[in-house]
Amino acid sequence: MHQFEGMSYLDAFYFMSMIATAQGPAATPATRAGKLFASLMAFVSVGIGVASLGFLFGPFFGQLWRIGIERFEEERELLRRHER
């Protein structure tokens, strides 16, 4: 944003941090290049955030999924025994 919109480095950092945290920018970019860059960075930053959460919490949710499947199979086996 410093190059495209002529913002100071601090203002450009603030602008991009507002986009990355999905709060929305404080001001609308004036140039086409600035608008395109801001849009691209919004998609990239959201994707990085989702990927980071998946990386951090993926093993935990995988473990929960495995426990859930094991319990489901135990219940299914109990029902099969009960039907006989």
C-alpha positions as a LaTeX table, in Angstrom:
\begin{tabular}{lrrr}
\hline
Residue & $x$ (\AA) & $y$ (\AA) & $z$ (\AA) \\
\hline
Met1 & 0.00 & 0.00 & 0.00 \\
His2 & 2.99 & 2.22 & 0.48 \\
Gln3 & 3.85 & 1.88 & $-3.21$ \\
Phe4 & 0.31 & 1.80 & $-4.63$ \\
Glu5 & $-1.42$ & 4.41 & $-2.49$ \\
Gly6 & 1.49 & 6.48 & $-1.22$ \\
Met7 & 0.68 & 5.67 & 2.41 \\
Ser8 & 3.34 & 5.92 & 5.07 \\
Tyr9 & 4.74 & 2.58 & 6.23 \\
Leu10 & 2.81 & 2.83 & 9.49 \\
Asp11 & $-0.47$ & 3.61 & 7.70 \\
Ala12 & 0.13 & 0.79 & 5.21 \\
Phe13 & 0.84 & $-1.63$ & 8.06 \\
Tyr14 & $-2.33$ & $-0.53$ & 9.85 \\
Phe15 & $-4.36$ & $-0.84$ & 6.65 \\
Met16 & $-3.13$ & $-4.36$ & 5.96 \\
Ser17 & $-3.59$ & $-5.47$ & 9.57 \\
Met18 & $-7.22$ & $-4.33$ & 9.42 \\
Ile19 & $-7.73$ & $-6.36$ & 6.25 \\
Ala20 & $-5.93$ & $-9.42$ & 7.66 \\
Thr21 & $-8.09$ & $-9.45$ & 10.80 \\
Ala22 & $-11.29$ & $-9.11$ & 8.72 \\
Gln23 & $-12.23$ & $-5.82$ & 10.33 \\
Gly24 & $-12.15$ & $-3.98$ & 7.05 \\
Pro25 & $-9.86$ & $-1.20$ & 5.97 \\
Ala26 & $-10.03$ & 2.23 & 7.54 \\
Ala27 & $-10.13$ & 3.87 & 4.09 \\
Thr28 & $-10.91$ & 2.69 & 0.58 \\
Pro29 & $-7.93$ & 2.55 & $-1.78$ \\
Ala30 & $-8.09$ & 5.23 & $-4.48$ \\
Thr31 & $-6.17$ & 3.52 & $-7.29$ \\
Arg32 & $-7.10$ & 0.39 & $-9.23$ \\
Ala33 & $-3.78$ & $-1.20$ & $-8.36$ \\
Gly34 & $-4.36$ & $-0.46$ & $-4.67$ \\
Lys35 & $-7.85$ & $-1.97$ & $-4.80$ \\
Leu36 & $-6.60$ & $-5.10$ & $-6.57$ \\
Phe37 & $-3.69$ & $-5.47$ & $-4.15$ \\
Ala38 & $-5.96$ & $-5.00$ & $-1.11$ \\
Ser39 & $-8.43$ & $-7.57$ & $-2.47$ \\
Leu40 & $-5.69$ & $-10.08$ & $-3.16$ \\
Met41 & $-4.19$ & $-9.59$ & 0.28 \\
Ala42 & $-7.60$ & $-10.03$ & 1.92 \\
Phe43 & $-8.01$ & $-13.45$ & 0.29 \\
Val44 & $-4.43$ & $-14.47$ & 1.01 \\
Ser45 & $-4.53$ & $-13.39$ & 4.65 \\
Val46 & $-7.81$ & $-15.21$ & 5.31 \\
Gly47 & $-6.42$ & $-18.34$ & 3.63 \\
Ile48 & $-3.27$ & $-18.16$ & 5.70 \\
Gly49 & $-5.33$ & $-17.74$ & 8.86 \\
Val50 & $-7.51$ & $-20.76$ & 8.10 \\
Ala51 & $-4.47$ & $-22.86$ & 7.17 \\
Ser52 & $-2.71$ & $-21.83$ & 10.38 \\
Leu53 & $-5.69$ & $-22.82$ & 12.50 \\
Gly54 & $-5.90$ & $-26.13$ & 10.68 \\
Phe55 & $-2.20$ & $-26.75$ & 11.30 \\
Leu56 & $-2.49$ & $-25.87$ & 14.98 \\
Phe57 & $-5.75$ & $-27.63$ & 15.81 \\
Gly58 & $-5.81$ & $-30.33$ & 13.11 \\
Pro59 & $-4.21$ & $-33.03$ & 15.27 \\
Phe60 & $-6.64$ & $-32.29$ & 18.09 \\
Phe61 & $-9.68$ & $-32.56$ & 15.82 \\
Gly62 & $-8.21$ & $-35.68$ & 14.20 \\
Gln63 & $-7.94$ & $-37.29$ & 17.63 \\
Leu64 & $-11.53$ & $-36.33$ & 18.46 \\
Trp65 & $-12.66$ & $-37.78$ & 15.13 \\
Arg66 & $-10.86$ & $-41.07$ & 15.84 \\
Ile67 & $-12.38$ & $-41.33$ & 19.32 \\
Gly68 & $-15.81$ & $-40.61$ & 17.89 \\
Ile69 & $-15.47$ & $-43.33$ & 15.25 \\
Glu70 & $-14.29$ & $-45.84$ & 17.85 \\
Arg71 & $-17.28$ & $-45.10$ & 20.09 \\
Phe72 & $-19.65$ & $-45.27$ & 17.14 \\
Glu73 & $-18.29$ & $-48.70$ & 16.20 \\
Glu74 & $-18.62$ & $-49.88$ & 19.82 \\
Glu75 & $-22.27$ & $-48.76$ & 19.91 \\
Arg76 & $-22.97$ & $-50.40$ & 16.56 \\
Glu77 & $-21.47$ & $-53.67$ & 17.81 \\
Leu78 & $-23.63$ & $-53.49$ & 20.96 \\
Leu79 & $-26.73$ & $-52.99$ & 18.82 \\
Arg80 & $-25.81$ & $-55.95$ & 16.63 \\
Arg81 & $-25.37$ & $-58.17$ & 19.70 \\
His82 & $-28.69$ & $-56.96$ & 21.11 \\
Glu83 & $-30.53$ & $-57.80$ & 17.87 \\
Arg84 & $-29.37$ & $-61.43$ & 17.99 \\
\hline
\end{tabular}
